Amino acid sequence: MPKPNKINPAGKIRLNLEFAPQIYDQMQEVQLRSHAASLTEVLRRSLALYDLVTEHIVDGGEIVLVDSKGTSEKLRIL
């Protein structure tokens, strides 16, 4: 059974996460490209985007990516 998380005085929950080195490198690259203030911000934005996309797909929608040449491709996550 997982250990309970501690809530600090600011009402936030602290998590300790382990990532493979490749994932950590990828997170740092995303942080640089997106000008995020921290890796925490990268994770926060990633979760917000994933939540938006999965909710849209579950509701019957689809996500389409369009490149600079106008070529479209359906995003398949679920």
All heavy atoms as a GROMACS GRO file, in nm:
protein
  615
    1MET      N    1   0.085  -0.118   0.000
    1MET     CA    2   0.000   0.000   0.000
    1MET      C    3   0.089   0.124   0.000
    1MET      O    4   0.186   0.130   0.076
    1MET     CB    5  -0.090  -0.003   0.123
    1MET     CG    6  -0.175   0.122   0.139
    1MET     SD    7  -0.290   0.111   0.274
    1MET     CE    8  -0.429   0.046   0.187
    2PRO      N    9   0.061   0.225  -0.084
    2PRO     CA   10   0.145   0.344  -0.090
    2PRO      C   11   0.137   0.423   0.039
    2PRO      O   12   0.037   0.423   0.109
    2PRO     CB   13   0.088   0.425  -0.206
    2PRO     CG   14  -0.023   0.346  -0.264
    2PRO     CD   15  -0.045   0.226  -0.180
    3LYS      N   16   0.247   0.491   0.069
    3LYS     CA   17   0.250   0.577   0.186
    3LYS      C   18   0.162   0.699   0.161
    3LYS      O   19   0.155   0.749   0.050
    3LYS     CB   20   0.393   0.626   0.212
    3LYS     CG   21   0.489   0.518   0.250
    3LYS     CD   22   0.626   0.579   0.275
    3LYS     CE   23   0.728   0.473   0.302
    3LYS     NZ   24   0.862   0.530   0.321
    4PRO      N   25   0.095   0.748   0.265
    4PRO     CA   26   0.016   0.870   0.246
    4PRO      C   27   0.107   0.988   0.217
    4PRO      O   28   0.219   0.995   0.267
    4PRO     CB   29  -0.058   0.886   0.379
    4PRO     CG   30   0.014   0.801   0.477
    4PRO     CD   31   0.087   0.695   0.399
    5ASN      N   32   0.059   1.082   0.136
    5ASN     CA   33   0.136   1.202   0.105
    5ASN      C   34   0.118   1.303   0.216
    5ASN      O   35   0.016   1.307   0.282
    5ASN     CB   36   0.088   1.262  -0.028
    5ASN     CG   37   0.113   1.170  -0.143
    5ASN    OD1   38   0.221   1.118  -0.157
    5ASN    ND2   39   0.012   1.147  -0.223
    6LYS      N   40   0.220   1.385   0.237
    6LYS     CA   41   0.213   1.488   0.340
    6LYS      C   42   0.164   1.618   0.277
    6LYS      O   43   0.210   1.659   0.172
    6LYS     CB   44   0.350   1.509   0.402
    6LYS     CG   45   0.400   1.388   0.478
    6LYS     CD   46   0.532   1.414   0.544
    6LYS     CE   47   0.578   1.289   0.617
    6LYS     NZ   48   0.704   1.310   0.687
    7ILE      N   49   0.073   1.684   0.347
    7ILE     CA   50   0.025   1.814   0.303
    7ILE      C   51   0.102   1.919   0.384
    7ILE      O   52   0.103   1.915   0.506
    7ILE     CB   53  -0.127   1.829   0.325
    7ILE    CG1   54  -0.202   1.724   0.243
    7ILE    CG2   55  -0.174   1.969   0.290
    7ILE    CD1   56  -0.351   1.723   0.263
    8ASN      N   57   0.168   2.011   0.314
    8ASN     CA   58   0.244   2.114   0.383
    8ASN      C   59   0.153   2.228   0.427
    8ASN      O   60   0.036   2.231   0.391
    8ASN     CB   61   0.362   2.162   0.296
    8ASN     CG   62   0.317   2.236   0.173
    8ASN    OD1   63   0.208   2.291   0.166
    8ASN    ND2   64   0.401   2.238   0.072
    9PRO      N   65   0.204   2.322   0.505
    9PRO     CA   66   0.120   2.432   0.555
    9PRO      C   67   0.051   2.513   0.444
    9PRO      O   68  -0.054   2.572   0.469
    9PRO     CB   69   0.218   2.520   0.633
    9PRO     CG   70   0.328   2.429   0.671
    9PRO     CD   71   0.338   2.328   0.558
   10ALA      N   72   0.106   2.517   0.326
   10ALA     CA   73   0.044   2.592   0.216
   10ALA      C   74  -0.071   2.513   0.152
   10ALA      O   75  -0.132   2.560   0.057
   10ALA     CB   76   0.149   2.627   0.111
   11GLY      N   77  -0.100   2.393   0.202
   11GLY     CA   78  -0.208   2.313   0.148
   11GLY      C   79  -0.171   2.236   0.023
   11GLY      O   80  -0.257   2.186  -0.047
   12LYS      N   81  -0.043   2.224  -0.005
   12LYS     CA   82   0.003   2.151  -0.124
   12LYS      C   83   0.049   2.012  -0.084
   12LYS      O   84   0.091   1.989   0.029
   12LYS     CB   85   0.117   2.226  -0.192
   12LYS     CG   86   0.075   2.361  -0.246
   12LYS     CD   87   0.188   2.430  -0.315
   12LYS     CE   88   0.142   2.563  -0.370
   12LYS     NZ   89   0.249   2.633  -0.439
   13ILE      N   90   0.039   1.920  -0.178
   13ILE     CA   91   0.084   1.782  -0.154
   13ILE      C   92   0.217   1.763  -0.222
   13ILE      O   93   0.234   1.797  -0.339
   13ILE     CB   94  -0.020   1.682  -0.208
   13ILE    CG1   95  -0.151   1.699  -0.132
   13ILE    CG2   96   0.033   1.539  -0.195
   13ILE    CD1   97  -0.265   1.617  -0.190
   14ARG      N   98   0.313   1.708  -0.150
   14ARG     CA   99   0.446   1.685  -0.204
   14ARG      C  100   0.456   1.540  -0.252
   14ARG      O  101   0.418   1.447  -0.182
   14ARG     CB  102   0.552   1.711  -0.098
   14ARG     CG  103   0.692   1.690  -0.145
   14ARG     CD  104   0.790   1.739  -0.039
   14ARG     NE  105   0.922   1.746  -0.092
   14ARG     CZ  106   0.971   1.845  -0.166
   14ARG    NH1  107   0.894   1.947  -0.197
   14ARG    NH2  108   1.094   1.843  -0.209
   15LEU      N  109   0.504   1.523  -0.376
   15LEU     CA  110   0.525   1.390  -0.433
   15LEU      C  111   0.672   1.371  -0.464
   15LEU      O  112   0.740   1.465  -0.505
   15LEU     CB  113   0.446   1.375  -0.564
   15LEU     CG  114   0.296   1.390  -0.558
   15LEU    CD1  115   0.238   1.386  -0.698
   15LEU    CD2  116   0.236   1.279  -0.473
   16ASN      N  117   0.719   1.251  -0.447
   16ASN     CA  118   0.854   1.214  -0.490
   16ASN      C  119   0.838   1.118  -0.607
   16ASN      O  120   0.774   1.014  -0.593
   16ASN     CB  121   0.932   1.145  -0.377
   16ASN     CG  122   0.962   1.241  -0.264
   16ASN    OD1  123   1.008   1.352  -0.289
   16ASN    ND2  124   0.934   1.200  -0.142
   17LEU      N  125   0.893   1.155  -0.722
   17LEU     CA  126   0.876   1.076  -0.842
   17LEU      C  127   1.010   1.026  -0.893
   17LEU      O  128   1.111   1.095  -0.879
   17LEU     CB  129   0.810   1.163  -0.951
   17LEU     CG  130   0.679   1.229  -0.914
   17LEU    CD1  131   0.637   1.329  -1.021
   17LEU    CD2  132   0.571   1.125  -0.894
   18GLU      N  133   1.009   0.909  -0.953
   18GLU     CA  134   1.128   0.854  -1.017
   18GLU      C  135   1.101   0.842  -1.166
   18GLU      O  136   0.996   0.792  -1.206
   18GLU     CB  137   1.164   0.717  -0.960
   18GLU     CG  138   1.213   0.723  -0.818
   18GLU     CD  139   1.257   0.586  -0.767
   18GLU    OE1  140   1.290   0.498  -0.852
   18GLU    OE2  141   1.256   0.566  -0.646
   19PHE      N  142   1.195   0.892  -1.248
   19PHE     CA  143   1.184   0.885  -1.392
   19PHE      C  144   1.309   0.823  -1.450
   19PHE      O  145   1.419   0.841  -1.396
   19PHE     CB  146   1.169   1.026  -1.453
   19PHE     CG  147   1.041   1.094  -1.418
   19PHE    CD1  148   1.037   1.194  -1.323
   19PHE    CD2  149   0.922   1.061  -1.482
   19PHE    CE1  150   0.919   1.258  -1.290
   19PHE    CE2  151   0.804   1.124  -1.451
   19PHE     CZ  152   0.802   1.222  -1.354
   20ALA      N  153   1.294   0.755  -1.562
   20ALA     CA  154   1.410   0.707  -1.636
   20ALA      C  155   1.486   0.831  -1.686
   20ALA      O  156   1.424   0.936  -1.711
   20ALA     CB  157   1.365   0.622  -1.754
   21PRO      N  158   1.616   0.822  -1.701
   21PRO     CA  159   1.695   0.938  -1.747
   21PRO      C  160   1.643   0.997  -1.878
   21PRO      O  161   1.642   1.120  -1.894
   21PRO     CB  162   1.836   0.880  -1.764
   21PRO     CG  163   1.841   0.765  -1.671
   21PRO     CD  164   1.702   0.707  -1.671
   22GLN      N  165   1.595   0.914  -1.969
   22GLN     CA  166   1.545   0.964  -2.097
   22GLN      C  167   1.421   1.052  -2.077
   22GLN      O  168   1.403   1.152  -2.145
   22GLN     CB  169   1.510   0.849  -2.193
   22GLN     CG  170   1.624   0.757  -2.225
   22GLN     CD  171   1.638   0.642  -2.125
   22GLN    OE1  172   1.593   0.646  -2.012
   22GLN    NE2  173   1.706   0.537  -2.169
   23ILE      N  174   1.335   1.014  -1.985
   23ILE     CA  175   1.214   1.091  -1.957
   23ILE      C  176   1.252   1.224  -1.892
   23ILE      O  177   1.196   1.329  -1.926
   23ILE     CB  178   1.116   1.012  -1.867
   23ILE    CG1  179   1.074   0.881  -1.934
   23ILE    CG2  180   0.996   1.097  -1.830
   23ILE    CD1  181   1.003   0.899  -2.067
   24TYR      N  182   1.345   1.220  -1.800
   24TYR     CA  183   1.392   1.343  -1.735
   24TYR      C  184   1.451   1.438  -1.840
   24TYR      O  185   1.421   1.557  -1.839
   24TYR     CB  186   1.495   1.309  -1.627
   24TYR     CG  187   1.544   1.429  -1.552
   24TYR    CD1  188   1.464   1.491  -1.456
   24TYR    CD2  189   1.670   1.481  -1.576
   24TYR    CE1  190   1.509   1.602  -1.388
   24TYR    CE2  191   1.716   1.592  -1.508
   24TYR     CZ  192   1.635   1.652  -1.413
   24TYR     OH  193   1.680   1.762  -1.345
   25ASP      N  194   1.531   1.385  -1.930
   25ASP     CA  195   1.589   1.468  -2.038
   25ASP      C  196   1.478   1.528  -2.124
   25ASP      O  197   1.484   1.646  -2.161
   25ASP     CB  198   1.684   1.385  -2.126
   25ASP     CG  199   1.811   1.344  -2.053
   25ASP    OD1  200   1.841   1.402  -1.947
   25ASP    OD2  201   1.879   1.252  -2.103
   26GLN      N  202   1.379   1.448  -2.156
   26GLN     CA  203   1.266   1.495  -2.237
   26GLN      C  204   1.192   1.607  -2.164
   26GLN      O  205   1.153   1.708  -2.225
   26GLN     CB  206   1.173   1.380  -2.269
   26GLN     CG  207   1.059   1.416  -2.361
   26GLN     CD  208   0.969   1.297  -2.392
   26GLN    OE1  209   0.970   1.197  -2.320
   26GLN    NE2  210   0.891   1.309  -2.496
   27MET      N  211   1.171   1.592  -2.035
   27MET     CA  212   1.103   1.695  -1.957
   27MET      C  213   1.183   1.825  -1.958
   27MET      O  214   1.126   1.935  -1.970
   27MET     CB  215   1.082   1.648  -1.813
   27MET     CG  216   0.975   1.543  -1.800
   27MET     SD  217   0.963   1.473  -1.633
   27MET     CE  218   0.944   1.617  -1.534
   28GLN      N  219   1.315   1.814  -1.948
   28GLN     CA  220   1.398   1.934  -1.952
   28GLN      C  221   1.392   2.001  -2.089
   28GLN      O  222   1.389   2.124  -2.097
   28GLN     CB  223   1.543   1.898  -1.918
   28GLN     CG  224   1.562   1.867  -1.770
   28GLN     CD  225   1.706   1.838  -1.737
   28GLN    OE1  226   1.771   1.759  -1.806
   28GLN    NE2  227   1.755   1.900  -1.632
   29GLU      N  228   1.389   1.923  -2.196
   29GLU     CA  229   1.377   1.979  -2.331
   29GLU      C  230   1.243   2.053  -2.347
   29GLU      O  231   1.239   2.162  -2.404
   29GLU     CB  232   1.389   1.869  -2.436
   29GLU     CG  233   1.529   1.813  -2.449
   29GLU     CD  234   1.537   1.694  -2.544
   29GLU    OE1  235   1.445   1.675  -2.626
   29GLU    OE2  236   1.635   1.619  -2.533
   30VAL      N  237   1.136   1.994  -2.295
   30VAL     CA  238   1.005   2.058  -2.302
   30VAL      C  239   1.006   2.187  -2.220
   30VAL      O  240   0.950   2.288  -2.262
   30VAL     CB  241   0.893   1.962  -2.255
   30VAL    CG1  242   0.761   2.035  -2.238
   30VAL    CG2  243   0.879   1.846  -2.351
   31GLN      N  244   1.072   2.184  -2.106
   31GLN     CA  245   1.082   2.304  -2.023
   31GLN      C  246   1.150   2.417  -2.099
   31GLN      O  247   1.102   2.531  -2.099
   31GLN     CB  248   1.158   2.275  -1.894
   31GLN     CG  249   1.170   2.397  -1.804
   31GLN     CD  250   1.253   2.373  -1.680
   31GLN    OE1  251   1.311   2.267  -1.662
   31GLN    NE2  252   1.260   2.472  -1.594
   32LEU      N  253   1.258   2.386  -2.169
   32LEU     CA  254   1.329   2.488  -2.246
   32LEU      C  255   1.244   2.540  -2.362
   32LEU      O  256   1.233   2.661  -2.382
   32LEU     CB  257   1.461   2.432  -2.300
   32LEU     CG  258   1.571   2.408  -2.197
   32LEU    CD1  259   1.688   2.335  -2.262
   32LEU    CD2  260   1.616   2.540  -2.136
   33ARG      N  261   1.183   2.449  -2.438
   33ARG     CA  262   1.102   2.489  -2.553
   33ARG      C  263   0.981   2.571  -2.514
   33ARG      O  264   0.939   2.663  -2.585
   33ARG     CB  265   1.054   2.366  -2.631
   33ARG     CG  266   1.153   2.311  -2.729
   33ARG     CD  267   1.086   2.218  -2.831
   33ARG     NE  268   0.996   2.120  -2.774
   33ARG     CZ  269   1.030   1.995  -2.741
   33ARG    NH1  270   1.153   1.954  -2.758
   33ARG    NH2  271   0.941   1.913  -2.691
   34SER      N  272   0.921   2.538  -2.399
   34SER     CA  273   0.797   2.604  -2.358
   34SER      C  274   0.821   2.723  -2.264
   34SER      O  275   0.726   2.790  -2.226
   34SER     CB  276   0.705   2.503  -2.289
   34SER     OG  277   0.762   2.460  -2.166
   35HIS      N  278   0.947   2.744  -2.229
   35HIS     CA  279   0.983   2.852  -2.136
   35HIS      C  280   0.912   2.838  -2.002
   35HIS      O  281   0.877   2.938  -1.939
   35HIS     CB  282   0.955   2.989  -2.198
   35HIS     CG  283   1.020   3.009  -2.330
   35HIS    ND1  284   1.155   3.026  -2.345
   35HIS    CD2  285   0.968   3.012  -2.456
   35HIS    CE1  286   1.185   3.039  -2.473
   35HIS    NE2  287   1.073   3.029  -2.542
   36ALA      N  288   0.889   2.714  -1.961
   36ALA     CA  289   0.827   2.688  -1.831
   36ALA      C  290   0.924   2.725  -1.720
   36ALA      O  291   1.046   2.707  -1.734
   36ALA     CB  292   0.785   2.542  -1.819
   37ALA      N  293   0.872   2.774  -1.611
   37ALA     CA  294   0.956   2.818  -1.500
   37ALA      C  295   1.025   2.700  -1.429
   37ALA      O  296   1.131   2.718  -1.371
   37ALA     CB  297   0.872   2.896  -1.400
   38SER      N  298   0.964   2.582  -1.435
   38SER     CA  299   1.019   2.468  -1.362
   38SER      C  300   0.968   2.337  -1.423
   38SER      O  301   0.875   2.338  -1.506
   38SER     CB  302   0.975   2.474  -1.216
   38SER     OG  303   0.834   2.461  -1.207
   39LEU      N  304   1.026   2.228  -1.377
   39LEU     CA  305   0.975   2.097  -1.421
   39LEU      C  306   0.836   2.072  -1.363
   39LEU      O  307   0.754   2.005  -1.425
   39LEU     CB  308   1.072   1.985  -1.380
   39LEU     CG  309   1.206   1.986  -1.452
   39LEU    CD1  310   1.296   1.875  -1.400
   39LEU    CD2  311   1.189   1.974  -1.602
   40THR      N  312   0.809   2.127  -1.247
   40THR     CA  313   0.676   2.117  -1.189
   40THR      C  314   0.574   2.182  -1.282
   40THR      O  315   0.464   2.129  -1.304
   40THR     CB  316   0.672   2.184  -1.050
   40THR    OG1  317   0.763   2.116  -0.964
   40THR    CG2  318   0.532   2.180  -0.990
   41GLU      N  319   0.611   2.296  -1.339
   41GLU     CA  320   0.522   2.365  -1.433
   41GLU      C  321   0.501   2.280  -1.559
   41GLU      O  322   0.391   2.274  -1.613
   41GLU     CB  323   0.578   2.501  -1.470
   41GLU     CG  324   0.490   2.582  -1.560
   41GLU     CD  325   0.358   2.624  -1.496
   41GLU    OE1  326   0.346   2.626  -1.373
   41GLU    OE2  327   0.264   2.653  -1.573
   42VAL      N  328   0.605   2.212  -1.605
   42VAL     CA  329   0.592   2.123  -1.720
   42VAL      C  330   0.490   2.013  -1.688
   42VAL      O  331   0.401   1.984  -1.768
   42VAL     CB  332   0.729   2.061  -1.759
   42VAL    CG1  333   0.711   1.948  -1.861
   42VAL    CG2  334   0.823   2.167  -1.812
   43LEU      N  335   0.502   1.952  -1.572
   43LEU     CA  336   0.408   1.846  -1.534
   43LEU      C  337   0.266   1.900  -1.518
   43LEU      O  338   0.170   1.837  -1.560
   43LEU     CB  339   0.454   1.779  -1.404
   43LEU     CG  340   0.579   1.693  -1.416
   43LEU    CD1  341   0.626   1.647  -1.278
   43LEU    CD2  342   0.556   1.575  -1.506
   44ARG      N  343   0.252   2.018  -1.460
   44ARG     CA  344   0.121   2.079  -1.441
   44ARG      C  345   0.054   2.105  -1.576
   44ARG      O  346  -0.063   2.073  -1.597
   44ARG     CB  347   0.136   2.209  -1.362
   44ARG     CG  348   0.004   2.270  -1.319
   44ARG     CD  349   0.024   2.398  -1.237
   44ARG     NE  350   0.098   2.372  -1.115
   44ARG     CZ  351   0.218   2.427  -1.087
   44ARG    NH1  352   0.276   2.510  -1.170
   44ARG    NH2  353   0.277   2.399  -0.974
   45ARG      N  354   0.130   2.165  -1.668
   45ARG     CA  355   0.075   2.193  -1.802
   45ARG      C  356   0.044   2.065  -1.877
   45ARG      O  357  -0.056   2.056  -1.948
   45ARG     CB  358   0.173   2.277  -1.884
   45ARG     CG  359   0.190   2.418  -1.835
   45ARG     CD  360   0.292   2.489  -1.921
   45ARG     NE  361   0.325   2.621  -1.872
   45ARG     CZ  362   0.415   2.699  -1.931
   45ARG    NH1  363   0.480   2.660  -2.039
   45ARG    NH2  364   0.440   2.819  -1.880
   46SER      N  365   0.131   1.966  -1.862
   46SER     CA  366   0.110   1.836  -1.929
   46SER      C  367  -0.018   1.771  -1.882
   46SER      O  368  -0.097   1.720  -1.962
   46SER     CB  369   0.228   1.742  -1.903
   46SER     OG  370   0.347   1.797  -1.952
   47LEU      N  371  -0.041   1.772  -1.753
   47LEU     CA  372  -0.163   1.713  -1.698
   47LEU      C  373  -0.287   1.789  -1.745
   47LEU      O  374  -0.388   1.728  -1.781
   47LEU     CB  375  -0.157   1.710  -1.545
   47LEU     CG  376  -0.280   1.652  -1.477
   47LEU    CD1  377  -0.308   1.510  -1.523
   47LEU    CD2  378  -0.263   1.659  -1.326
   48ALA      N  379  -0.278   1.922  -1.748
   48ALA     CA  380  -0.392   2.002  -1.794
   48ALA      C  381  -0.426   1.969  -1.939
   48ALA      O  382  -0.542   1.953  -1.975
   48ALA     CB  383  -0.361   2.151  -1.778
   49LEU      N  384  -0.323   1.957  -2.023
   49LEU     CA  385  -0.345   1.924  -2.164
   49LEU      C  386  -0.400   1.783  -2.179
   49LEU      O  387  -0.495   1.760  -2.255
   49LEU     CB  388  -0.215   1.940  -2.243
   49LEU     CG  389  -0.223   1.908  -2.392
   49LEU    CD1  390  -0.323   2.000  -2.462
   49LEU    CD2  391  -0.085   1.921  -2.455
   50TYR      N  392  -0.344   1.687  -2.109
   50TYR     CA  393  -0.390   1.549  -2.116
   50TYR      C  394  -0.534   1.538  -2.069
   50TYR      O  395  -0.617   1.468  -2.129
   50TYR     CB  396  -0.299   1.458  -2.033
   50TYR     CG  397  -0.323   1.311  -2.054
   50TYR    CD1  398  -0.292   1.251  -2.176
   50TYR    CD2  399  -0.377   1.232  -1.955
   50TYR    CE1  400  -0.314   1.116  -2.197
   50TYR    CE2  401  -0.400   1.097  -1.975
   50TYR     CZ  402  -0.367   1.040  -2.096
   50TYR     OH  403  -0.390   0.906  -2.116
   51ASP      N  404  -0.569   1.610  -1.964
   51ASP     CA  405  -0.706   1.612  -1.913
   51ASP      C  406  -0.802   1.667  -2.018
   51ASP      O  407  -0.908   1.610  -2.044
   51ASP     CB  408  -0.713   1.695  -1.785
   51ASP     CG  409  -0.850   1.693  -1.721
   51ASP    OD1  410  -0.911   1.584  -1.710
   51ASP    OD2  411  -0.898   1.800  -1.680
   52LEU      N  412  -0.765   1.777  -2.080
   52LEU     CA  413  -0.847   1.839  -2.184
   52LEU      C  414  -0.868   1.743  -2.302
   52LEU      O  415  -0.979   1.724  -2.349
   52LEU     CB  416  -0.781   1.968  -2.232
   52LEU     CG  417  -0.849   2.040  -2.348
   52LEU    CD1  418  -0.975   2.109  -2.300
   52LEU    CD2  419  -0.753   2.142  -2.408
   53VAL      N  420  -0.760   1.683  -2.348
   53VAL     CA  421  -0.766   1.594  -2.465
   53VAL      C  422  -0.848   1.469  -2.434
   53VAL      O  423  -0.937   1.432  -2.511
   53VAL     CB  424  -0.623   1.555  -2.511
   53VAL    CG1  425  -0.625   1.438  -2.609
   53VAL    CG2  426  -0.553   1.676  -2.572
   54THR      N  427  -0.822   1.406  -2.321
   54THR     CA  428  -0.896   1.283  -2.290
   54THR      C  429  -1.044   1.311  -2.267
   54THR      O  430  -1.129   1.233  -2.309
   54THR     CB  431  -0.837   1.208  -2.170
   54THR    OG1  432  -0.832   1.296  -2.056
   54THR    CG2  433  -0.698   1.154  -2.201
   55GLU      N  434  -1.076   1.422  -2.204
   55GLU     CA  435  -1.217   1.457  -2.184
   55GLU      C  436  -1.287   1.479  -2.318
   55GLU      O  437  -1.398   1.432  -2.340
   55GLU     CB  438  -1.228   1.583  -2.098
   55GLU     CG  439  -1.371   1.620  -2.066
   55GLU     CD  440  -1.381   1.741  -1.974
   55GLU    OE1  441  -1.284   1.771  -1.903
   55GLU    OE2  442  -1.488   1.806  -1.976
   56HIS      N  443  -1.219   1.547  -2.407
   56HIS     CA  444  -1.274   1.574  -2.541
   56HIS      C  445  -1.298   1.444  -2.617
   56HIS      O  446  -1.402   1.425  -2.678
   56HIS     CB  447  -1.179   1.666  -2.618
   56HIS     CG  448  -1.231   1.711  -2.749
   56HIS    ND1  449  -1.332   1.805  -2.762
   56HIS    CD2  450  -1.197   1.676  -2.875
   56HIS    CE1  451  -1.356   1.825  -2.890
   56HIS    NE2  452  -1.276   1.747  -2.961
   57ILE      N  453  -1.202   1.353  -2.612
   57ILE     CA  454  -1.213   1.225  -2.683
   57ILE      C  455  -1.321   1.137  -2.623
   57ILE      O  456  -1.402   1.077  -2.694
   57ILE     CB  457  -1.076   1.153  -2.688
   57ILE    CG1  458  -0.980   1.231  -2.778
   57ILE    CG2  459  -1.091   1.009  -2.736
   57ILE    CD1  460  -0.837   1.184  -2.774
   58VAL      N  461  -1.327   1.131  -2.491
   58VAL     CA  462  -1.429   1.050  -2.423
   58VAL      C  463  -1.568   1.102  -2.456
   58VAL      O  464  -1.664   1.025  -2.467
   58VAL     CB  465  -1.404   1.047  -2.271
   58VAL    CG1  466  -1.524   0.992  -2.196
   58VAL    CG2  467  -1.279   0.966  -2.239
   59ASP      N  468  -1.580   1.233  -2.476
   59ASP     CA  469  -1.710   1.293  -2.512
   59ASP      C  470  -1.743   1.276  -2.660
   59ASP      O  471  -1.840   1.332  -2.710
   59ASP     CB  472  -1.712   1.442  -2.476
   59ASP     CG  473  -1.721   1.465  -2.327
   59ASP    OD1  474  -1.756   1.372  -2.253
   59ASP    OD2  475  -1.693   1.579  -2.284
   60GLY      N  476  -1.660   1.200  -2.734
   60GLY     CA  477  -1.689   1.170  -2.873
   60GLY      C  478  -1.616   1.257  -2.974
   60GLY      O  479  -1.633   1.240  -3.094
   61GLY      N  480  -1.535   1.349  -2.927
   61GLY     CA  481  -1.460   1.435  -3.018
   61GLY      C  482  -1.332   1.371  -3.066
   61GLY      O  483  -1.300   1.256  -3.032
   62GLU      N  484  -1.260   1.443  -3.148
   62GLU     CA  485  -1.128   1.397  -3.192
   62GLU      C  486  -1.034   1.517  -3.196
   62GLU      O  487  -1.077   1.631  -3.204
   62GLU     CB  488  -1.134   1.328  -3.328
   62GLU     CG  489  -1.189   1.410  -3.441
   62GLU     CD  490  -1.199   1.329  -3.570
   62GLU    OE1  491  -1.240   1.212  -3.567
   62GLU    OE2  492  -1.165   1.386  -3.674
   63ILE      N  493  -0.907   1.488  -3.188
   63ILE     CA  494  -0.804   1.592  -3.192
   63ILE      C  495  -0.727   1.572  -3.322
   63ILE      O  496  -0.681   1.462  -3.353
   63ILE     CB  497  -0.705   1.580  -3.073
   63ILE    CG1  498  -0.781   1.577  -2.939
   63ILE    CG2  499  -0.601   1.688  -3.076
   63ILE    CD1  500  -0.855   1.702  -2.905
   64VAL      N  501  -0.714   1.678  -3.399
   64VAL     CA  502  -0.644   1.672  -3.527
   64VAL      C  503  -0.526   1.769  -3.523
   64VAL      O  504  -0.542   1.886  -3.488
   64VAL     CB  505  -0.740   1.707  -3.644
   64VAL    CG1  506  -0.665   1.705  -3.776
   64VAL    CG2  507  -0.858   1.612  -3.646
   65LEU      N  508  -0.409   1.720  -3.560
   65LEU     CA  509  -0.289   1.802  -3.570
   65LEU      C  510  -0.271   1.842  -3.715
   65LEU      O  511  -0.283   1.758  -3.805
   65LEU     CB  512  -0.167   1.725  -3.522
   65LEU     CG  513  -0.171   1.672  -3.378
   65LEU    CD1  514  -0.047   1.587  -3.350
   65LEU    CD2  515  -0.182   1.786  -3.280
   66VAL      N  516  -0.240   1.968  -3.739
   66VAL     CA  517  -0.216   2.017  -3.874
   66VAL      C  518  -0.076   2.075  -3.878
   66VAL      O  519  -0.043   2.165  -3.799
   66VAL     CB  520  -0.320   2.124  -3.914
   66VAL    CG1  521  -0.295   2.171  -4.057
   66VAL    CG2  522  -0.462   2.071  -3.899
   67ASP      N  523   0.009   2.025  -3.970
   67ASP     CA  524   0.146   2.077  -3.980
   67ASP      C  525   0.150   2.203  -4.065
   67ASP      O  526   0.048   2.248  -4.118
   67ASP     CB  527   0.244   1.970  -4.029
   67ASP     CG  528   0.220   1.926  -4.172
   67ASP    OD1  529   0.152   1.997  -4.247
   67ASP    OD2  530   0.273   1.819  -4.209
   68SER      N  531   0.269   2.259  -4.080
   68SER     CA  532   0.285   2.386  -4.152
   68SER      C  533   0.249   2.376  -4.300
   68SER      O  534   0.225   2.477  -4.365
   68SER     CB  535   0.428   2.437  -4.136
   68SER     OG  536   0.520   2.343  -4.190
   69LYS      N  537   0.244   2.252  -4.354
   69LYS     CA  538   0.208   2.232  -4.494
   69LYS      C  539   0.058   2.208  -4.512
   69LYS      O  540   0.011   2.187  -4.623
   69LYS     CB  541   0.286   2.114  -4.552
   69LYS     CG  542   0.436   2.137  -4.554
   69LYS     CD  543   0.508   2.014  -4.602
   69LYS     CE  544   0.659   2.036  -4.594
   69LYS     NZ  545   0.733   1.914  -4.623
   70GLY      N  546  -0.015   2.207  -4.401
   70GLY     CA  547  -0.159   2.184  -4.409
   70GLY      C  548  -0.200   2.039  -4.400
   70GLY      O  549  -0.317   2.006  -4.410
   71THR      N  550  -0.103   1.950  -4.382
   71THR     CA  551  -0.134   1.807  -4.368
   71THR      C  552  -0.190   1.781  -4.230
   71THR      O  553  -0.131   1.825  -4.131
   71THR     CB  554  -0.007   1.723  -4.390
   71THR    OG1  555   0.051   1.758  -4.516
   71THR    CG2  556  -0.036   1.574  -4.385
   72SER      N  557  -0.302   1.713  -4.225
   72SER     CA  558  -0.363   1.685  -4.095
   72SER      C  559  -0.349   1.538  -4.059
   72SER      O  560  -0.341   1.451  -4.146
   72SER     CB  561  -0.511   1.725  -4.095
   72SER     OG  562  -0.581   1.652  -4.191
   73GLU      N  563  -0.346   1.516  -3.930
   73GLU     CA  564  -0.332   1.379  -3.877
   73GLU      C  565  -0.411   1.372  -3.748
   73GLU      O  566  -0.397   1.457  -3.661
   73GLU     CB  567  -0.184   1.349  -3.850
   73GLU     CG  568  -0.158   1.216  -3.787
   73GLU     CD  569  -0.010   1.194  -3.756
   73GLU    OE1  570   0.074   1.276  -3.794
   73GLU    OE2  571   0.019   1.092  -3.690
   74LYS      N  572  -0.494   1.270  -3.737
   74LYS     CA  573  -0.572   1.250  -3.616
   74LYS      C  574  -0.482   1.203  -3.503
   74LYS      O  575  -0.401   1.111  -3.522
   74LYS     CB  576  -0.683   1.148  -3.641
   74LYS     CG  577  -0.774   1.127  -3.522
   74LYS     CD  578  -0.886   1.030  -3.555
   74LYS     CE  579  -0.967   1.001  -3.432
   74LYS     NZ  580  -1.072   0.904  -3.458
   75LEU      N  581  -0.492   1.267  -3.387
   75LEU     CA  582  -0.414   1.228  -3.270
   75LEU      C  583  -0.482   1.112  -3.204
   75LEU      O  584  -0.601   1.116  -3.172
   75LEU     CB  585  -0.402   1.347  -3.175
   75LEU     CG  586  -0.324   1.326  -3.046
   75LEU    CD1  587  -0.176   1.300  -3.079
   75LEU    CD2  588  -0.336   1.447  -2.956
   76ARG      N  589  -0.408   1.004  -3.183
   76ARG     CA  590  -0.463   0.884  -3.120
   76ARG      C  591  -0.395   0.862  -2.986
   76ARG      O  592  -0.279   0.824  -2.980
   76ARG     CB  593  -0.442   0.763  -3.210
   76ARG     CG  594  -0.525   0.768  -3.336
   76ARG     CD  595  -0.494   0.651  -3.429
   76ARG     NE  596  -0.574   0.656  -3.548
   76ARG     CZ  597  -0.542   0.727  -3.656
   76ARG    NH1  598  -0.431   0.798  -3.660
   76ARG    NH2  599  -0.622   0.727  -3.762
   77ILE      N  600  -0.470   0.887  -2.879
   77ILE     CA  601  -0.414   0.869  -2.745
   77ILE      C  602  -0.483   0.753  -2.674
   77ILE      O  603  -0.421   0.674  -2.608
   77ILE     CB  604  -0.428   0.998  -2.661
   77ILE    CG1  605  -0.334   1.104  -2.717
   77ILE    CG2  606  -0.400   0.973  -2.516
   77ILE    CD1  607  -0.332   1.233  -2.639
   78LEU      N  608  -0.614   0.746  -2.688
   78LEU     CA  609  -0.690   0.641  -2.619
   78LEU      C  610  -0.726   0.530  -2.714
   78LEU      O  611  -0.753   0.549  -2.827
   78LEU     CB  612  -0.818   0.701  -2.559
   78LEU     CG  613  -0.798   0.810  -2.457
   78LEU    CD1  614  -0.933   0.866  -2.415
   78LEU    CD2  615  -0.726   0.757  -2.336
   0.00000   0.00000   0.00000
